[in-house]
């Protein structure tokens, strides 16, 4: 006996359904139907393959060419029960499609996680007097960074044909080396007890627009794995040089979305390769390491406590940051002292309210990649860089270091 299912054999269709199906098959064979054979099978929820239906269409076309007439079903004769059943089938099909997408994403992520677990841990030589990262700190260096757009390869020209910015993976690594040197110098000068790296999304370039495919140096998956290993080695080198705990916090941006063909922005927000980068980093360092990956994922937003002050990280696309700052304070009913955002590839600091013991700031950090062709076309963007903020318990922002990566 056949299992209970919503799928049907062709002979189970009623008369009006059969007429409508035959007409769709004929339209398809005549080249005027918009649907493909798979869509027709799904529309009628048939227990047959699309190839079987296509072959049956040959017979329908032959009968039509032989003089047999297949007229379209008049609206007055449409079986209302069929309409209602079709609604049910459409709903069920939509649910099944979403579940397939979700399951596929989870399977990919799970497979990559399992593969990452086999990688060796990165060993970092450390001094015996290093401060344990779980003890908190009275002063801390926050480094805001983001918009790596790793995998992109482009050149931006100025009004007179001069090169304003040139970018690829080599330039990224060169700028990250410069950033490390700046962090080391600031740590030696200010002597913080801990460094917190805040990555505000768009670590990868992705597939938002067809034009991006032309400027990708590597494929999306390969870019994610190359970036993850590059960051892991960079973190290890930084930790060995400064010998204090490094806390890594990251949120995902819009460019890391895979966006399966035909889907829109935000339709499958979990299909974001930046999640894989963070899973990779979490797996490379053990719990005894100086490096602490706070979240083995890359959420949309994250709250981070720094010396008793609350930082909210978010990428910042598609929202009014000042309004979001005020709304978030009202929504969570707790102080949010700093909103750390990226997205516009430029450095920007402005006040967005006041708390009992501090001002509320929005820190928009510059990008590692600098201005790109899209940002230039929209009239925003700036030189590559990062922002370092020295935080002190009971005082807040003690000092800000704008970092320019030329």
C-alpha positions in Angstrom: 0.0 0.0 0.0 1.3 3.4 -0.8 2.3 5.6 2.1 0.0 8.4 3.1 1.3 11.5 1.3 0.1 14.7 -0.4 1.6 13.5 -3.7 -0.8 12.0 -6.2 -0.8 9.9 -9.3 -2.1 11.5 -12.5 -5.2 9.2 -12.5 -6.2 10.6 -9.1 -6.7 14.1 -10.6 -10.3 15.2 -11.2 -11.5 16.2 -14.7 -10.8 19.9 -14.4 -7.3 19.2 -13.0 -6.5 16.9 -15.9 -7.7 19.5 -18.4 -5.6 22.2 -16.8 -2.6 19.9 -16.6 -2.9 18.9 -20.3 -3.1 22.6 -21.2 0.0 23.5 -19.3 1.9 20.6 -20.9 0.8 21.7 -24.3 1.8 25.3 -23.6 5.2 24.1 -22.4 5.8 22.0 -25.5 4.7 25.0 -27.7 7.2 27.2 -25.9 4.7 29.6 -24.3 4.7 28.2 -20.8 6.7 30.0 -18.1 7.0 27.1 -15.8 9.6 24.3 -16.1 8.6 20.6 -15.8 9.6 20.4 -12.2 7.4 23.3 -11.3 4.4 21.7 -13.1 5.0 18.5 -11.2 5.1 20.4 -7.9 2.0 22.5 -8.8 -0.1 19.4 -9.1 1.9 17.5 -6.5 2.3 14.5 -8.8 3.9 11.2 -7.9 6.1 11.2 -11.0 9.4 12.7 -12.1 9.6 15.9 -14.2 11.3 13.8 -17.0 8.3 11.4 -17.1 5.9 14.4 -17.4 8.1 15.9 -20.1 7.9 12.7 -22.1 4.2 12.6 -21.7 4.1 16.1 -23.1 5.4 14.7 -26.4 2.2 12.7 -26.8 0.1 15.7 -25.9 1.9 17.8 -28.5 1.5 15.0 -31.1 -2.2 14.8 -30.4 -2.6 18.5 -30.8 -0.7 18.5 -34.0 -3.0 15.8 -35.3 -6.0 18.0 -34.9 -7.3 17.2 -31.5 -8.2 20.4 -29.6 -7.4 21.1 -26.0 -9.3 24.2 -25.0 -8.5 26.1 -21.8 -10.9 25.4 -18.9 -13.5 28.2 -18.6 -13.3 30.0 -15.2 -17.0 29.2 -14.5 -16.2 25.5 -14.7 -13.1 25.5 -12.4 -13.6 23.0 -9.6 -13.6 25.1 -6.4 -12.4 22.1 -4.5 -9.4 22.0 -6.7 -8.7 25.7 -5.9 -8.8 25.0 -2.2 -6.7 21.9 -2.5 -4.2 23.8 -4.6 -3.9 26.4 -1.9 -3.2 23.7 0.6 -0.5 22.2 -1.8 1.1 25.6 -2.2 1.3 26.1 1.5 2.7 22.7 2.1 5.2 23.2 -0.8 6.4 26.5 0.7 6.9 24.8 4.1 8.8 22.0 2.5 11.0 24.4 0.5 11.9 26.4 3.6 12.6 23.2 5.5 14.9 21.9 2.7 16.8 25.2 2.7 17.2 25.2 6.5 18.2 21.5 6.5 20.7 22.1 3.7 22.3 25.0 5.6 22.6 23.1 8.8 24.0 20.1 7.0 26.7 22.2 5.4 27.6 24.0 8.6 27.7 20.7 10.5 29.9 19.1 8.0 32.3 22.0 8.1 32.3 22.0 11.9 33.2 18.4 11.9 36.0 18.9 9.4 37.3 21.9 11.5 37.5 19.7 14.6 40.3 17.6 13.0 42.5 20.7 12.7 45.4 21.0 15.2 45.3 23.6 17.9 47.5 26.6 17.5 50.1 26.9 20.3 51.0 30.3 21.5 54.1 30.8 23.8 53.0 32.8 26.8 54.6 34.2 29.9 53.6 33.0 33.4 52.4 36.4 34.5 49.7 36.8 31.8 46.4 37.9 33.3 43.6 35.3 33.1 41.0 36.5 30.7 38.1 35.4 32.9 39.1 37.8 35.7 37.9 40.9 34.1 40.0 44.1 33.8 40.2 47.7 35.0 41.4 49.0 31.7 41.0 47.5 28.3 41.9 48.3 24.7 39.0 47.9 22.3 39.9 47.6 18.6 37.0 48.1 16.2 37.5 46.7 12.8 35.4 45.3 9.9 34.5 45.3 6.2 37.4 43.1 5.2 35.6 42.1 2.0 38.1 39.3 1.8 38.1 37.7 -1.6 37.4 40.9 -3.5 39.9 42.2 -6.1 39.4 45.7 -7.4 41.0 49.0 -8.2 39.3 52.4 -7.6 40.5 55.3 -9.8 40.2 59.0 -9.0 39.0 61.9 -11.2 42.4 62.1 -13.0 42.9 58.4 -13.4 45.0 58.1 -10.3 44.7 55.0 -8.2 42.8 55.8 -5.0 42.6 52.3 -3.7 43.8 48.9 -4.9 42.7 45.7 -3.1 43.2 42.0 -3.0 44.1 39.3 -0.5 47.8 40.4 -0.5 46.8 44.0 0.3 44.5 42.7 3.1 47.4 40.7 4.7 49.7 43.7 4.4 47.2 46.0 6.1 46.5 43.5 8.9 50.3 43.3 9.5 50.3 47.1 9.8 47.3 47.0 12.2 49.1 44.5 14.4 52.1 46.8 14.7 49.8 49.7 15.7 48.1 47.5 18.3 51.5 46.4 19.7 52.6 50.0 20.0 49.4 51.1 21.7 49.6 48.2 24.2 53.2 49.0 25.0 52.3 52.6 25.7 49.0 52.2 27.5 49.6 48.8 29.2 46.0 47.6 29.1 45.1 44.3 30.9 43.2 42.9 27.9 42.5 43.6 24.2 39.1 43.1 22.8 38.8 42.9 19.0 35.3 43.9 17.7 34.7 42.8 14.1 31.6 44.5 12.8 30.8 42.3 9.8 31.4 41.9 6.1 34.5 39.9 6.6 33.8 38.3 3.1 32.7 39.9 -0.1 30.0 37.4 -1.1 27.4 37.4 -3.9 25.1 40.3 -3.3 25.2 41.5 -6.9 26.2 39.8 -10.2 28.9 42.4 -10.7 30.6 41.0 -7.5 31.2 37.7 -9.1 33.5 39.4 -11.6 35.8 40.8 -8.8 36.1 37.7 -6.6 39.6 36.6 -6.3 38.5 33.2 -5.0 35.2 31.4 -4.7 33.0 32.2 -1.7 33.7 29.0 0.3 37.5 29.1 -0.5 37.6 32.8 0.6 36.0 31.9 3.9 38.5 29.1 4.6 41.5 31.2 3.5 40.3 34.2 5.6 39.7 31.9 8.7 43.3 30.5 8.6 44.8 34.0 7.9 43.0 35.4 10.9 43.9 32.5 13.1 47.6 32.9 12.4 47.3 36.7 12.8 45.7 36.3 16.2 48.4 33.9 17.3 51.2 36.3 16.2 49.5 39.2 18.0 49.0 37.2 21.2 52.6 36.1 21.2 53.8 39.7 20.8 51.6 41.4 23.4 51.3 38.6 25.9 47.9 39.7 27.3 44.5 38.1 26.8 42.7 38.8 23.5 39.0 38.6 23.3 37.4 38.3 19.8 33.8 39.3 19.2 32.2 39.4 15.8 28.9 40.0 14.2 28.0 39.1 10.6 27.3 41.6 7.8 25.2 41.4 4.6 28.0 40.6 2.2 28.7 37.2 3.8 25.2 35.9 2.8 25.3 33.2 0.2 21.8 34.0 -1.1 20.8 31.0 -3.2 19.9 32.0 -6.7 16.4 33.5 -6.8 16.3 34.5 -3.1 16.3 38.0 -1.8 18.4 39.8 0.9 17.7 38.5 4.3 15.5 35.6 3.1 18.0 33.1 4.5 20.0 35.2 7.0 21.6 32.1 8.5 23.3 31.1 5.2 26.2 33.3 5.9 29.8 32.2 5.5 31.0 34.5 8.3 29.5 31.9 10.7 32.0 29.4 9.3 34.9 31.8 9.9 34.0 32.1 13.5 33.5 28.3 14.0 37.0 27.8 12.5 38.6 30.3 14.8 36.9 28.8 17.9 38.2 25.4 16.9 41.8 26.5 16.4 42.4 27.8 20.0 42.0 25.8 23.1 40.5 27.1 26.4 44.0 27.7 27.9 45.0 30.0 25.1 45.5 33.7 25.4 42.9 34.0 22.7 39.2 33.9 23.6 36.7 33.6 20.8 33.6 34.8 22.6 31.0 33.2 20.2 31.5 30.3 17.9 29.1 31.9 15.4 28.6 35.4 14.0 25.2 36.7 15.3 23.4 39.8 13.9 24.0 41.7 17.1 26.1 41.2 20.2 26.4 42.8 23.6 29.9 43.0 25.1 30.8 44.3 28.6 34.1 46.3 28.6 35.2 47.5 32.0 31.6 47.8 33.1 30.4 49.7 30.0 28.1 48.1 27.4 29.1 47.8 23.8 26.5 46.8 21.2 27.9 45.4 18.0 26.0 45.4 14.7 26.9 45.7 11.1 24.6 48.7 10.5 23.1 48.1 7.0 19.6 49.2 6.3 19.0 51.0 9.6 19.2 54.5 11.0 22.0 53.9 13.6 21.0 56.9 15.8 17.4 55.8 15.9 18.5 52.2 16.5 20.7 53.4 19.4 17.8 55.2 21.1 15.3 52.3 20.4 17.7 49.7 21.8 18.1 51.6 25.1 14.3 51.8 25.4 13.8 48.2 24.4 16.4 46.5 26.6 15.9 49.0 29.5 19.6 48.9 30.3 22.5 51.2 29.5 24.2 50.8 26.2 27.2 53.1 26.1 28.7 52.5 22.7 27.3 51.2 19.4 30.0 49.8 17.3 29.0 49.6 13.6 30.6 49.5 10.2 29.1 49.1 6.7 29.9 52.6 5.3 33.7 52.1 5.1 34.4 55.3 6.9 35.4 56.6 10.4 32.6 58.4 12.2 31.9 59.2 15.9 28.9 61.0 17.2 26.9 61.2 20.4 23.4 59.7 20.6 22.2 60.4 24.1 23.4 60.3 27.6 23.5 57.8 30.5 23.7 58.5 34.2 27.5 58.0 34.2 28.5 58.4 30.5 27.6 59.6 27.1 26.2 57.2 24.5 28.4 57.1 21.5 28.0 55.6 18.0 31.4 54.5 16.7 31.4 53.7 13.0 34.7 52.1 12.3 36.5 52.4 8.9 37.0 49.4 6.7 40.1 47.3 6.2 39.4 47.2 2.4 39.0 51.0 2.1 36.7 52.6 -0.5 35.4 50.1 -3.1 33.7 50.7 -6.4 30.2 50.4 -5.0 30.9 52.8 -2.1 32.5 55.2 -4.5 29.4 55.1 -6.8 27.2 55.9 -3.8 29.4 58.8 -2.6 30.7 57.4 0.7 33.7 55.5 2.0 37.1 56.5 3.1 40.7 55.3 3.6 41.4 51.9 5.1 41.7 51.8 8.8 40.5 50.7 12.3 39.6 52.4 15.6 41.2 51.7 18.9 39.6 52.9 22.2 41.2 52.7 25.6 38.5 52.0 28.2 38.9 52.5 31.9 36.7 51.2 34.7 34.6 54.1 36.2 35.8 56.5 33.6 34.9 55.1 30.2 36.6 56.3 27.1 40.1 57.4 28.2 41.7 57.7 24.8 40.8 57.1 21.1 43.4 56.1 18.5 42.3 56.5 14.9 44.3 54.0 12.9 45.0 54.7 9.2 46.2 51.7 7.1 47.8 53.2 4.0 
